[in-house]
Amino acid sequence: MSKRKNHSPEFKAKVALEALKGERTVAELASQFGVHPTMIHSWKRALLEGASGVFERGGKKTPEIDEEQVKELHAKIGELAVANDFLSRKLKPWISK
């Protein structure tokens, strides 16, 4: 049994664009690129469904920042800094020997 291949997004886009051109059949593209025709159909469908997102107003979406999670992470960083400082002071007698 062969191992499942992971194709890069660039490769998938290239194959899907070739399929959209319609110059060659899906079977020809499958043999050329070494993928199953079903994968070409699914990549083509995904490209067509996601193409409208490229032209949305505002370009790329900014990542949403969860303020509550940021506060929790800052508190955890503070706790770890205090613990690290405490341990470094307590271990000085054994390290400096």
mmCIF file as gemmi writes it, N, C-alpha and C atoms, coordinates in Angstrom:
data_model
loop_
_atom_site.group_PDB
_atom_site.id
_atom_site.type_symbol
_atom_site.label_atom_id
_atom_site.label_alt_id
_atom_site.label_comp_id
_atom_site.label_asym_id
_atom_site.label_entity_id
_atom_site.label_seq_id
_atom_site.pdbx_PDB_ins_code
_atom_site.Cartn_x
_atom_site.Cartn_y
_atom_site.Cartn_z
_atom_site.occupancy
_atom_site.B_iso_or_equiv
_atom_site.pdbx_formal_charge
_atom_site.auth_seq_id
_atom_site.auth_asym_id
_atom_site.pdbx_PDB_model_num
ATOM 1 N N . MET Axp A 1 ? 0.84 -1.171 0 1 0 ? 1 A 1
ATOM 2 C CA . MET Axp A 1 ? 0 0 0 1 0 ? 1 A 1
ATOM 3 C C . MET Axp A 1 ? 0.892 1.244 0 1 0 ? 1 A 1
ATOM 4 N N . SER Axp A 2 ? 0.572 2.22 -0.865 1 0 ? 2 A 1
ATOM 5 C CA . SER Axp A 2 ? 1.414 3.403 -0.979 1 0 ? 2 A 1
ATOM 6 C C . SER Axp A 2 ? 1.002 4.47 0.02 1 0 ? 2 A 1
ATOM 7 N N . LYS Axp A 3 ? 1.956 5.344 0.319 1 0 ? 3 A 1
ATOM 8 C CA . LYS Axp A 3 ? 1.713 6.421 1.273 1 0 ? 3 A 1
ATOM 9 C C . LYS Axp A 3 ? 0.926 7.542 0.583 1 0 ? 3 A 1
ATOM 10 N N . ARG Axp A 4 ? 0.033 8.185 1.307 1 0 ? 4 A 1
ATOM 11 C CA . ARG Axp A 4 ? -0.776 9.267 0.773 1 0 ? 4 A 1
ATOM 12 C C . ARG Axp A 4 ? 0.107 10.483 0.52 1 0 ? 4 A 1
ATOM 13 N N . LYS Axp A 5 ? -0.059 11.116 -0.632 1 0 ? 5 A 1
ATOM 14 C CA . LYS Axp A 5 ? 0.745 12.284 -0.998 1 0 ? 5 A 1
ATOM 15 C C . LYS Axp A 5 ? 0.072 13.564 -0.505 1 0 ? 5 A 1
ATOM 16 N N . ASN Axp A 6 ? 0.887 14.489 -0.059 1 0 ? 6 A 1
ATOM 17 C CA . ASN Axp A 6 ? 0.404 15.818 0.318 1 0 ? 6 A 1
ATOM 18 C C . ASN Axp A 6 ? 0.906 16.788 -0.737 1 0 ? 6 A 1
ATOM 19 N N . HIS Axp A 7 ? -0.001 17.393 -1.462 1 0 ? 7 A 1
ATOM 20 C CA . HIS Axp A 7 ? 0.368 18.328 -2.517 1 0 ? 7 A 1
ATOM 21 C C . HIS Axp A 7 ? 0.29 19.757 -1.982 1 0 ? 7 A 1
ATOM 22 N N . SER Axp A 8 ? 1.189 20.58 -2.464 1 0 ? 8 A 1
ATOM 23 C CA . SER Axp A 8 ? 1.216 21.974 -2.019 1 0 ? 8 A 1
ATOM 24 C C . SER Axp A 8 ? 0.04 22.736 -2.627 1 0 ? 8 A 1
ATOM 25 N N . PRO Axp A 9 ? -0.36 23.808 -1.98 1 0 ? 9 A 1
ATOM 26 C CA . PRO Axp A 9 ? -1.447 24.624 -2.538 1 0 ? 9 A 1
ATOM 27 C C . PRO Axp A 9 ? -1.108 25.177 -3.922 1 0 ? 9 A 1
ATOM 28 N N . GLU Axp A 10 ? 0.159 25.473 -4.157 1 0 ? 10 A 1
ATOM 29 C CA . GLU Axp A 10 ? 0.569 25.983 -5.46 1 0 ? 10 A 1
ATOM 30 C C . GLU Axp A 10 ? 0.353 24.935 -6.545 1 0 ? 10 A 1
ATOM 31 N N . PHE Axp A 11 ? 0.697 23.674 -6.231 1 0 ? 11 A 1
ATOM 32 C CA . PHE Axp A 11 ? 0.511 22.579 -7.184 1 0 ? 11 A 1
ATOM 33 C C . PHE Axp A 11 ? -0.972 22.386 -7.478 1 0 ? 11 A 1
ATOM 34 N N . LYS Axp A 12 ? -1.799 22.404 -6.433 1 0 ? 12 A 1
ATOM 35 C CA . LYS Axp A 12 ? -3.237 22.222 -6.609 1 0 ? 12 A 1
ATOM 36 C C . LYS Axp A 12 ? -3.818 23.329 -7.477 1 0 ? 12 A 1
ATOM 37 N N . ALA Axp A 13 ? -3.382 24.565 -7.242 1 0 ? 13 A 1
ATOM 38 C CA . ALA Axp A 13 ? -3.878 25.69 -8.032 1 0 ? 13 A 1
ATOM 39 C C . ALA Axp A 13 ? -3.462 25.556 -9.491 1 0 ? 13 A 1
ATOM 40 N N . LYS Axp A 14 ? -2.239 25.123 -9.704 1 0 ? 14 A 1
ATOM 41 C CA . LYS Axp A 14 ? -1.744 24.944 -11.068 1 0 ? 14 A 1
ATOM 42 C C . LYS Axp A 14 ? -2.571 23.905 -11.813 1 0 ? 14 A 1
ATOM 43 N N . VAL Axp A 15 ? -2.827 22.773 -11.17 1 0 ? 15 A 1
ATOM 44 C CA . VAL Axp A 15 ? -3.601 21.705 -11.801 1 0 ? 15 A 1
ATOM 45 C C . VAL Axp A 15 ? -5.04 22.164 -12.034 1 0 ? 15 A 1
ATOM 46 N N . ALA Axp A 16 ? -5.632 22.841 -11.051 1 0 ? 16 A 1
ATOM 47 C CA . ALA Axp A 16 ? -7.012 23.312 -11.19 1 0 ? 16 A 1
ATOM 48 C C . ALA Axp A 16 ? -7.138 24.339 -12.311 1 0 ? 16 A 1
ATOM 49 N N . LEU Axp A 17 ? -6.163 25.218 -12.447 1 0 ? 17 A 1
ATOM 50 C CA . LEU Axp A 17 ? -6.191 26.202 -13.528 1 0 ? 17 A 1
ATOM 51 C C . LEU Axp A 17 ? -6.061 25.529 -14.887 1 0 ? 17 A 1
ATOM 52 N N . GLU Axp A 18 ? -5.22 24.521 -14.97 1 0 ? 18 A 1
ATOM 53 C CA . GLU Axp A 18 ? -5.107 23.758 -16.211 1 0 ? 18 A 1
ATOM 54 C C . GLU Axp A 18 ? -6.431 23.094 -16.568 1 0 ? 18 A 1
ATOM 55 N N . ALA Axp A 19 ? -7.12 22.584 -15.563 1 0 ? 19 A 1
ATOM 56 C CA . ALA Axp A 19 ? -8.419 21.95 -15.794 1 0 ? 19 A 1
ATOM 57 C C . ALA Axp A 19 ? -9.448 22.99 -16.242 1 0 ? 19 A 1
ATOM 58 N N . LEU Axp A 20 ? -9.382 24.19 -15.691 1 0 ? 20 A 1
ATOM 59 C CA . LEU Axp A 20 ? -10.314 25.247 -16.074 1 0 ? 20 A 1
ATOM 60 C C . LEU Axp A 20 ? -10.091 25.72 -17.504 1 0 ? 20 A 1
ATOM 61 N N . LYS Axp A 21 ? -8.854 25.69 -17.962 1 0 ? 21 A 1
ATOM 62 C CA . LYS Axp A 21 ? -8.564 26.109 -19.33 1 0 ? 21 A 1
ATOM 63 C C . LYS Axp A 21 ? -9.316 25.24 -20.332 1 0 ? 21 A 1
ATOM 64 N N . GLY Axp A 22 ? -9.41 23.945 -20.03 1 0 ? 22 A 1
ATOM 65 C CA . GLY Axp A 22 ? -10.146 23.043 -20.904 1 0 ? 22 A 1
ATOM 66 C C . GLY Axp A 22 ? -9.399 22.627 -22.155 1 0 ? 22 A 1
ATOM 67 N N . GLU Axp A 23 ? -8.102 22.884 -22.203 1 0 ? 23 A 1
ATOM 68 C CA . GLU Axp A 23 ? -7.319 22.505 -23.387 1 0 ? 23 A 1
ATOM 69 C C . GLU Axp A 23 ? -7.082 21.003 -23.446 1 0 ? 23 A 1
ATOM 70 N N . ARG Axp A 24 ? -7.03 20.361 -22.279 1 0 ? 24 A 1
ATOM 71 C CA . ARG Axp A 24 ? -6.835 18.912 -22.208 1 0 ? 24 A 1
ATOM 72 C C . ARG Axp A 24 ? -7.904 18.301 -21.323 1 0 ? 24 A 1
ATOM 73 N N . THR Axp A 25 ? -8.144 17.024 -21.498 1 0 ? 25 A 1
ATOM 74 C CA . THR Axp A 25 ? -9.137 16.347 -20.673 1 0 ? 25 A 1
ATOM 75 C C . THR Axp A 25 ? -8.578 16.123 -19.273 1 0 ? 25 A 1
ATOM 76 N N . VAL Axp A 26 ? -9.494 15.832 -18.363 1 0 ? 26 A 1
ATOM 77 C CA . VAL Axp A 26 ? -9.086 15.579 -16.979 1 0 ? 26 A 1
ATOM 78 C C . VAL Axp A 26 ? -8.209 14.335 -16.919 1 0 ? 26 A 1
ATOM 79 N N . ALA Axp A 27 ? -8.517 13.345 -17.741 1 0 ? 27 A 1
ATOM 80 C CA . ALA Axp A 27 ? -7.706 12.121 -17.763 1 0 ? 27 A 1
ATOM 81 C C . ALA Axp A 27 ? -6.281 12.422 -18.217 1 0 ? 27 A 1
ATOM 82 N N . GLU Axp A 28 ? -6.13 13.284 -19.204 1 0 ? 28 A 1
ATOM 83 C CA . GLU Axp A 28 ? -4.788 13.659 -19.665 1 0 ? 28 A 1
ATOM 84 C C . GLU Axp A 28 ? -4.035 14.421 -18.58 1 0 ? 28 A 1
ATOM 85 N N . LEU Axp A 29 ? -4.734 15.33 -17.915 1 0 ? 29 A 1
ATOM 86 C CA . LEU Axp A 29 ? -4.098 16.082 -16.83 1 0 ? 29 A 1
ATOM 87 C C . LEU Axp A 29 ? -3.709 15.161 -15.687 1 0 ? 29 A 1
ATOM 88 N N . ALA Axp A 30 ? -4.563 14.181 -15.39 1 0 ? 30 A 1
ATOM 89 C CA . ALA Axp A 30 ? -4.27 13.242 -14.305 1 0 ? 30 A 1
ATOM 90 C C . ALA Axp A 30 ? -3.013 12.452 -14.601 1 0 ? 30 A 1
ATOM 91 N N . SER Axp A 31 ? -2.854 11.996 -15.819 1 0 ? 31 A 1
ATOM 92 C CA . SER Axp A 31 ? -1.642 11.241 -16.151 1 0 ? 31 A 1
ATOM 93 C C . SER Axp A 31 ? -0.419 12.148 -16.195 1 0 ? 31 A 1
ATOM 94 N N . GLN Axp A 32 ? -0.592 13.392 -16.632 1 0 ? 32 A 1
ATOM 95 C CA . GLN Axp A 32 ? 0.533 14.329 -16.693 1 0 ? 32 A 1
ATOM 96 C C . GLN Axp A 32 ? 1.044 14.678 -15.297 1 0 ? 32 A 1
ATOM 97 N N . PHE Axp A 33 ? 0.118 14.981 -14.38 1 0 ? 33 A 1
ATOM 98 C CA . PHE Axp A 33 ? 0.51 15.429 -13.052 1 0 ? 33 A 1
ATOM 99 C C . PHE Axp A 33 ? 0.592 14.301 -12.036 1 0 ? 33 A 1
ATOM 100 N N . GLY Axp A 34 ? 0.144 13.112 -12.384 1 0 ? 34 A 1
ATOM 101 C CA . GLY Axp A 34 ? 0.247 11.97 -11.482 1 0 ? 34 A 1
ATOM 102 C C . GLY Axp A 34 ? -0.729 12.007 -10.327 1 0 ? 34 A 1
ATOM 103 N N . VAL Axp A 35 ? -1.932 12.499 -10.571 1 0 ? 35 A 1
ATOM 104 C CA . VAL Axp A 35 ? -2.966 12.536 -9.544 1 0 ? 35 A 1
ATOM 105 C C . VAL Axp A 35 ? -4.226 11.885 -10.098 1 0 ? 35 A 1
ATOM 106 N N . HIS Axp A 36 ? -5.144 11.545 -9.21 1 0 ? 36 A 1
ATOM 107 C CA . HIS Axp A 36 ? -6.391 10.912 -9.615 1 0 ? 36 A 1
ATOM 108 C C . HIS Axp A 36 ? -7.334 11.97 -10.192 1 0 ? 36 A 1
ATOM 109 N N . PRO Axp A 37 ? -8.11 11.615 -11.224 1 0 ? 37 A 1
ATOM 110 C CA . PRO Axp A 37 ? -9.047 12.589 -11.801 1 0 ? 37 A 1
ATOM 111 C C . PRO Axp A 37 ? -10.043 13.159 -10.797 1 0 ? 37 A 1
ATOM 112 N N . THR Axp A 38 ? -10.43 12.382 -9.812 1 0 ? 38 A 1
ATOM 113 C CA . THR Axp A 38 ? -11.355 12.878 -8.793 1 0 ? 38 A 1
ATOM 114 C C . THR Axp A 38 ? -10.745 14.054 -8.031 1 0 ? 38 A 1
ATOM 115 N N . MET Axp A 39 ? -9.432 13.966 -7.762 1 0 ? 39 A 1
ATOM 116 C CA . MET Axp A 39 ? -8.758 15.062 -7.067 1 0 ? 39 A 1
ATOM 117 C C . MET Axp A 39 ? -8.768 16.33 -7.924 1 0 ? 39 A 1
ATOM 118 N N . ILE Axp A 40 ? -8.573 16.167 -9.22 1 0 ? 40 A 1
ATOM 119 C CA . ILE Axp A 40 ? -8.581 17.331 -10.107 1 0 ? 40 A 1
ATOM 120 C C . ILE Axp A 40 ? -9.957 17.989 -10.081 1 0 ? 40 A 1
ATOM 121 N N . HIS Axp A 41 ? -11.006 17.18 -10.113 1 0 ? 41 A 1
ATOM 122 C CA . HIS Axp A 41 ? -12.36 17.734 -10.058 1 0 ? 41 A 1
ATOM 123 C C . HIS Axp A 41 ? -12.605 18.473 -8.745 1 0 ? 41 A 1
ATOM 124 N N . SER Axp A 42 ? -12.145 17.91 -7.639 1 0 ? 42 A 1
ATOM 125 C CA . SER Axp A 42 ? -12.38 18.568 -6.344 1 0 ? 42 A 1
ATOM 126 C C . SER Axp A 42 ? -11.555 19.851 -6.221 1 0 ? 42 A 1
ATOM 127 N N . TRP Axp A 43 ? -10.327 19.854 -6.737 1 0 ? 43 A 1
ATOM 128 C CA . TRP Axp A 43 ? -9.512 21.07 -6.686 1 0 ? 43 A 1
ATOM 129 C C . TRP Axp A 43 ? -10.115 22.148 -7.576 1 0 ? 43 A 1
ATOM 130 N N . LYS Axp A 44 ? -10.643 21.743 -8.73 1 0 ? 44 A 1
ATOM 131 C CA . LYS Axp A 44 ? -11.282 22.693 -9.643 1 0 ? 44 A 1
ATOM 132 C C . LYS Axp A 44 ? -12.515 23.303 -8.981 1 0 ? 44 A 1
ATOM 133 N N . ARG Axp A 45 ? -13.325 22.481 -8.325 1 0 ? 45 A 1
ATOM 134 C CA . ARG Axp A 45 ? -14.52 22.955 -7.633 1 0 ? 45 A 1
ATOM 135 C C . ARG Axp A 45 ? -14.136 23.917 -6.501 1 0 ? 45 A 1
ATOM 136 N N . ALA Axp A 46 ? -13.094 23.561 -5.749 1 0 ? 46 A 1
ATOM 137 C CA . ALA Axp A 46 ? -12.65 24.424 -4.648 1 0 ? 46 A 1
ATOM 138 C C . ALA Axp A 46 ? -12.147 25.758 -5.179 1 0 ? 46 A 1
ATOM 139 N N . LEU Axp A 47 ? -11.467 25.735 -6.302 1 0 ? 47 A 1
ATOM 140 C CA . LEU Axp A 47 ? -10.971 26.975 -6.905 1 0 ? 47 A 1
ATOM 141 C C . LEU Axp A 47 ? -12.133 27.859 -7.33 1 0 ? 47 A 1
ATOM 142 N N . LEU Axp A 48 ? -13.13 27.271 -7.957 1 0 ? 48 A 1
ATOM 143 C CA . LEU Axp A 48 ? -14.283 28.046 -8.404 1 0 ? 48 A 1
ATOM 144 C C . LEU Axp A 48 ? -15.071 28.61 -7.224 1 0 ? 48 A 1
ATOM 145 N N . GLU Axp A 49 ? -15.223 27.843 -6.156 1 0 ? 49 A 1
ATOM 146 C CA . GLU Axp A 49 ? -15.968 28.304 -4.987 1 0 ? 49 A 1
ATOM 147 C C . GLU Axp A 49 ? -15.218 29.391 -4.218 1 0 ? 49 A 1
ATOM 148 N N . GLY Axp A 50 ? -13.896 29.292 -4.168 1 0 ? 50 A 1
ATOM 149 C CA . GLY Axp A 50 ? -13.106 30.243 -3.395 1 0 ? 50 A 1
ATOM 150 C C . GLY Axp A 50 ? -12.612 31.428 -4.18 1 0 ? 50 A 1
ATOM 151 N N . ALA Axp A 51 ? -12.856 31.459 -5.481 1 0 ? 51 A 1
ATOM 152 C CA . ALA Axp A 51 ? -12.341 32.542 -6.312 1 0 ? 51 A 1
ATOM 153 C C . ALA Axp A 51 ? -12.964 33.885 -5.957 1 0 ? 51 A 1
ATOM 154 N N . SER Axp A 52 ? -14.205 33.889 -5.519 1 0 ? 52 A 1
ATOM 155 C CA . SER Axp A 52 ? -14.845 35.165 -5.189 1 0 ? 52 A 1
ATOM 156 C C . SER Axp A 52 ? -14.185 35.825 -3.98 1 0 ? 52 A 1
ATOM 157 N N . GLY Axp A 53 ? -13.561 35.047 -3.114 1 0 ? 53 A 1
ATOM 158 C CA . GLY Axp A 53 ? -12.887 35.587 -1.946 1 0 ? 53 A 1
ATOM 159 C C . GLY Axp A 53 ? -11.68 36.434 -2.297 1 0 ? 53 A 1
ATOM 160 N N . VAL Axp A 54 ? -11.114 36.216 -3.465 1 0 ? 54 A 1
ATOM 161 C CA . VAL Axp A 54 ? -9.948 36.984 -3.896 1 0 ? 54 A 1
ATOM 162 C C . VAL Axp A 54 ? -10.338 38.438 -4.142 1 0 ? 54 A 1
ATOM 163 N N . PHE Axp A 55 ? -11.57 38.66 -4.594 1 0 ? 55 A 1
ATOM 164 C CA . PHE Axp A 55 ? -11.988 39.994 -4.976 1 0 ? 55 A 1
ATOM 165 C C . PHE Axp A 55 ? -12.832 40.689 -3.916 1 0 ? 55 A 1
ATOM 166 N N . GLU Axp A 56 ? -12.847 40.158 -2.698 1 0 ? 56 A 1
ATOM 167 C CA . GLU Axp A 56 ? -13.601 40.802 -1.636 1 0 ? 56 A 1
ATOM 168 C C . GLU Axp A 56 ? -12.976 42.137 -1.286 1 0 ? 56 A 1
ATOM 169 N N . ARG Axp A 57 ? -13.815 43.047 -0.84 1 0 ? 57 A 1
ATOM 170 C CA . ARG Axp A 57 ? -13.354 44.381 -0.478 1 0 ? 57 A 1
ATOM 171 C C . ARG Axp A 57 ? -12.452 44.293 0.754 1 0 ? 57 A 1
ATOM 172 N N . GLY Axp A 58 ? -11.371 45.036 0.733 1 0 ? 58 A 1
ATOM 173 C CA . GLY Axp A 58 ? -10.49 45.094 1.888 1 0 ? 58 A 1
ATOM 174 C C . GLY Axp A 58 ? -9.313 44.137 1.807 1 0 ? 58 A 1
ATOM 175 N N . GLY Axp A 59 ? -9.231 43.356 0.777 1 0 ? 59 A 1
ATOM 176 C CA . GLY Axp A 59 ? -8.095 42.445 0.63 1 0 ? 59 A 1
ATOM 177 C C . GLY Axp A 59 ? -8.088 41.359 1.677 1 0 ? 59 A 1
ATOM 178 N N . LYS Axp A 60 ? -6.938 41.142 2.256 1 0 ? 60 A 1
ATOM 179 C CA . LYS Axp A 60 ? -6.798 40.085 3.259 1 0 ? 60 A 1
ATOM 180 C C . LYS Axp A 60 ? -7.486 40.486 4.557 1 0 ? 60 A 1
ATOM 181 N N . LYS Axp A 61 ? -8.085 39.507 5.189 1 0 ? 61 A 1
ATOM 182 C CA . LYS Axp A 61 ? -8.753 39.764 6.459 1 0 ? 61 A 1
ATOM 183 C C . LYS Axp A 61 ? -7.711 39.815 7.569 1 0 ? 61 A 1
ATOM 184 N N . THR Axp A 62 ? -7.928 40.729 8.494 1 0 ? 62 A 1
ATOM 185 C CA . THR Axp A 62 ? -7.029 40.803 9.637 1 0 ? 62 A 1
ATOM 186 C C . THR Axp A 62 ? -7.431 39.734 10.649 1 0 ? 62 A 1
ATOM 187 N N . PRO Axp A 63 ? -6.472 39.095 11.274 1 0 ? 63 A 1
ATOM 188 C CA . PRO Axp A 63 ? -6.822 38.062 12.246 1 0 ? 63 A 1
ATOM 189 C C . PRO Axp A 63 ? -7.53 38.673 13.458 1 0 ? 63 A 1
ATOM 190 N N . GLU Axp A 64 ? -8.527 37.965 13.934 1 0 ? 64 A 1
ATOM 191 C CA . GLU Axp A 64 ? -9.264 38.432 15.102 1 0 ? 64 A 1
ATOM 192 C C . GLU Axp A 64 ? -8.448 38.148 16.359 1 0 ? 64 A 1
ATOM 193 N N . ILE Axp A 65 ? -8.392 39.137 17.249 1 0 ? 65 A 1
ATOM 194 C CA . ILE Axp A 65 ? -7.629 39.004 18.484 1 0 ? 65 A 1
ATOM 195 C C . ILE Axp A 65 ? -8.608 38.815 19.63 1 0 ? 65 A 1
ATOM 196 N N . ASP Axp A 66 ? -8.44 37.731 20.35 1 0 ? 66 A 1
ATOM 197 C CA . ASP Axp A 66 ? -9.286 37.445 21.5 1 0 ? 66 A 1
ATOM 198 C C . ASP Axp A 66 ? -8.633 38.092 22.721 1 0 ? 66 A 1
ATOM 199 N N . GLU Axp A 67 ? -9.205 39.197 23.17 1 0 ? 67 A 1
ATOM 200 C CA . GLU Axp A 67 ? -8.634 39.966 24.278 1 0 ? 67 A 1
ATOM 201 C C . GLU Axp A 67 ? -8.552 39.138 25.559 1 0 ? 67 A 1
ATOM 202 N N . GLU Axp A 68 ? -9.557 38.31 25.809 1 0 ? 68 A 1
ATOM 203 C CA . GLU Axp A 68 ? -9.567 37.481 27.015 1 0 ? 68 A 1
ATOM 204 C C . GLU Axp A 68 ? -8.39 36.503 27.007 1 0 ? 68 A 1
ATOM 205 N N . GLN Axp A 69 ? -8.141 35.901 25.847 1 0 ? 69 A 1
ATOM 206 C CA . GLN Axp A 69 ? -7.028 34.958 25.745 1 0 ? 69 A 1
ATOM 207 C C . GLN Axp A 69 ? -5.689 35.684 25.912 1 0 ? 69 A 1
ATOM 208 N N . VAL Axp A 70 ? -5.586 36.899 25.375 1 0 ? 70 A 1
ATOM 209 C CA . VAL Axp A 70 ? -4.358 37.682 25.522 1 0 ? 70 A 1
ATOM 210 C C . VAL Axp A 70 ? -4.093 37.972 26.993 1 0 ? 70 A 1
ATOM 211 N N . LYS Axp A 71 ? -5.143 38.326 27.745 1 0 ? 71 A 1
ATOM 212 C CA . LYS Axp A 71 ? -4.988 38.597 29.179 1 0 ? 71 A 1
ATOM 213 C C . LYS Axp A 71 ? -4.535 37.342 29.919 1 0 ? 71 A 1
ATOM 214 N N . GLU Axp A 72 ? -5.13 36.197 29.572 1 0 ? 72 A 1
ATOM 215 C CA . GLU Axp A 72 ? -4.74 34.935 30.216 1 0 ? 72 A 1
ATOM 216 C C . GLU Axp A 72 ? -3.279 34.601 29.929 1 0 ? 72 A 1
ATOM 217 N N . LEU Axp A 73 ? -2.87 34.804 28.688 1 0 ? 73 A 1
ATOM 218 C CA . LEU Axp A 73 ? -1.484 34.5 28.318 1 0 ? 73 A 1
ATOM 219 C C . LEU Axp A 73 ? -0.5 35.44 29.007 1 0 ? 73 A 1
ATOM 220 N N . HIS Axp A 74 ? -0.867 36.715 29.131 1 0 ? 74 A 1
ATOM 221 C CA . HIS Axp A 74 ? -0.002 37.656 29.847 1 0 ? 74 A 1
ATOM 222 C C . HIS Axp A 74 ? 0.117 37.271 31.319 1 0 ? 74 A 1
ATOM 223 N N . ALA Axp A 75 ? -0.978 36.833 31.913 1 0 ? 75 A 1
ATOM 224 C CA . ALA Axp A 75 ? -0.935 36.402 33.314 1 0 ? 75 A 1
ATOM 225 C C . ALA Axp A 75 ? -0.045 35.176 33.46 1 0 ? 75 A 1
ATOM 226 N N . LYS Axp A 76 ? -0.136 34.231 32.522 1 0 ? 76 A 1
ATOM 227 C CA . LYS Axp A 76 ? 0.693 33.023 32.578 1 0 ? 76 A 1
ATOM 228 C C . LYS Axp A 76 ? 2.169 33.386 32.416 1 0 ? 76 A 1
ATOM 229 N N . ILE Axp A 77 ? 2.457 34.324 31.524 1 0 ? 77 A 1
ATOM 230 C CA . ILE Axp A 77 ? 3.842 34.775 31.335 1 0 ? 77 A 1
ATOM 231 C C . ILE Axp A 77 ? 4.372 35.384 32.629 1 0 ? 77 A 1
ATOM 232 N N . GLY Axp A 78 ? 3.549 36.176 33.31 1 0 ? 78 A 1
ATOM 233 C CA . GLY Axp A 78 ? 3.955 36.773 34.585 1 0 ? 78 A 1
ATOM 234 C C . GLY Axp A 78 ? 4.239 35.716 35.632 1 0 ? 78 A 1
ATOM 235 N N . GLU Axp A 79 ? 3.363 34.705 35.728 1 0 ? 79 A 1
ATOM 236 C CA . GLU Axp A 79 ? 3.58 33.618 36.69 1 0 ? 79 A 1
ATOM 237 C C . GLU Axp A 79 ? 4.882 32.883 36.406 1 0 ? 79 A 1
ATOM 238 N N . LEU Axp A 80 ? 5.122 32.588 35.143 1 0 ? 80 A 1
ATOM 239 C CA . LEU Axp A 80 ? 6.345 31.862 34.786 1 0 ? 80 A 1
ATOM 240 C C . LEU Axp A 80 ? 7.594 32.697 35.029 1 0 ? 80 A 1
ATOM 241 N N . ALA Axp A 81 ? 7.498 34.004 34.806 1 0 ? 81 A 1
ATOM 242 C CA . ALA Axp A 81 ? 8.64 34.879 35.058 1 0 ? 81 A 1
ATOM 243 C C . ALA Axp A 81 ? 8.964 34.91 36.547 1 0 ? 81 A 1
ATOM 244 N N . VAL Axp A 82 ? 7.945 34.988 37.389 1 0 ? 82 A 1
ATOM 245 C CA . VAL Axp A 82 ? 8.155 34.993 38.843 1 0 ? 82 A 1
ATOM 246 C C . VAL Axp A 82 ? 8.757 33.662 39.287 1 0 ? 82 A 1
ATOM 247 N N . ALA Axp A 83 ? 8.224 32.561 38.779 1 0 ? 83 A 1
ATOM 248 C CA . ALA Axp A 83 ? 8.743 31.239 39.148 1 0 ? 83 A 1
ATOM 249 C C . ALA Axp A 83 ? 10.186 31.078 38.684 1 0 ? 83 A 1
ATOM 250 N N . ASN Axp A 84 ? 10.494 31.566 37.508 1 0 ? 84 A 1
ATOM 251 C CA . ASN Axp A 84 ? 11.856 31.462 36.97 1 0 ? 84 A 1
ATOM 252 C C . ASN Axp A 84 ? 12.826 32.281 37.819 1 0 ? 84 A 1
ATOM 253 N N . ASP Axp A 85 ? 12.413 33.472 38.196 1 0 ? 85 A 1
ATOM 254 C CA . ASP Axp A 85 ? 13.246 34.331 39.038 1 0 ? 85 A 1
ATOM 255 C C . ASP Axp A 85 ? 13.48 33.682 40.405 1 0 ? 85 A 1
ATOM 256 N N . PHE Axp A 86 ? 12.427 33.134 40.986 1 0 ? 86 A 1
ATOM 257 C CA . PHE Axp A 86 ? 12.523 32.471 42.282 1 0 ? 86 A 1
ATOM 258 C C . PHE Axp A 86 ? 13.497 31.289 42.224 1 0 ? 86 A 1
ATOM 259 N N . LEU Axp A 87 ? 13.333 30.462 41.206 1 0 ? 87 A 1
ATOM 260 C CA . LEU Axp A 87 ? 14.2 29.289 41.084 1 0 ? 87 A 1
ATOM 261 C C . LEU Axp A 87 ? 15.654 29.674 40.815 1 0 ? 87 A 1
ATOM 262 N N . SER Axp A 88 ? 15.872 30.72 40.025 1 0 ? 88 A 1
ATOM 263 C CA . SER Axp A 88 ? 17.251 31.127 39.752 1 0 ? 88 A 1
ATOM 264 C C . SER Axp A 88 ? 17.933 31.634 41.026 1 0 ? 88 A 1
ATOM 265 N N . ARG Axp A 89 ? 17.178 32.343 41.895 1 0 ? 89 A 1
ATOM 266 C CA . ARG Axp A 89 ? 17.756 32.797 43.16 1 0 ? 89 A 1
ATOM 267 C C . ARG Axp A 89 ? 18.028 31.629 44.099 1 0 ? 89 A 1
ATOM 268 N N . LYS Axp A 90 ? 17.146 30.655 44.16 1 0 ? 90 A 1
ATOM 269 C CA . LYS Axp A 90 ? 17.307 29.519 45.065 1 0 ? 90 A 1
ATOM 270 C C . LYS Axp A 90 ? 18.403 28.555 44.606 1 0 ? 90 A 1
ATOM 271 N N . LEU Axp A 91 ? 18.659 28.506 43.293 1 0 ? 91 A 1
ATOM 272 C CA . LEU Axp A 91 ? 19.669 27.575 42.772 1 0 ? 91 A 1
ATOM 273 C C . LEU Axp A 91 ? 21.065 28.188 42.714 1 0 ? 91 A 1
ATOM 274 N N . LYS Axp A 92 ? 21.24 29.491 42.983 1 0 ? 92 A 1
ATOM 275 C CA . LYS Axp A 92 ? 22.542 30.128 42.912 1 0 ? 92 A 1
ATOM 276 C C . LYS Axp A 92 ? 23.582 29.46 43.816 1 0 ? 92 A 1
ATOM 277 N N . PRO Axp A 93 ? 23.249 29.073 45.034 1 0 ? 93 A 1
ATOM 278 C CA . PRO Axp A 93 ? 24.284 28.434 45.868 1 0 ? 93 A 1
ATOM 279 C C . PRO Axp A 93 ? 24.812 27.143 45.264 1 0 ? 93 A 1
ATOM 280 N N . TRP Axp A 94 ? 23.999 26.388 44.575 1 0 ? 94 A 1
ATOM 281 C CA . TRP Axp A 94 ? 24.453 25.1 44.027 1 0 ? 94 A 1
ATOM 282 C C . TRP Axp A 94 ? 25.162 25.283 42.678 1 0 ? 94 A 1
ATOM 283 N N . ILE Axp A 95 ? 24.809 26.305 41.934 1 0 ? 95 A 1
ATOM 284 C CA . ILE Axp A 95 ? 25.412 26.515 40.604 1 0 ? 95 A 1
ATOM 285 C C . ILE Axp A 95 ? 26.781 27.151 40.723 1 0 ? 95 A 1
ATOM 286 N N . SER Axp A 96 ? 26.98 28.05 41.674 1 0 ? 96 A 1
ATOM 287 C CA . SER Axp A 96 ? 28.231 28.821 41.777 1 0 ? 96 A 1
ATOM 288 C C . SER Axp A 96 ? 29.381 28.032 42.372 1 0 ? 96 A 1
ATOM 289 N N . LYS Axp A 97 ? 29.183 26.779 42.753 1 0 ? 97 A 1
ATOM 290 C CA . LYS Axp A 97 ? 30.27 25.985 43.353 1 0 ? 97 A 1
ATOM 291 C C . LYS Axp A 97 ? 31.327 25.626 42.381 1 0 ? 97 A 1
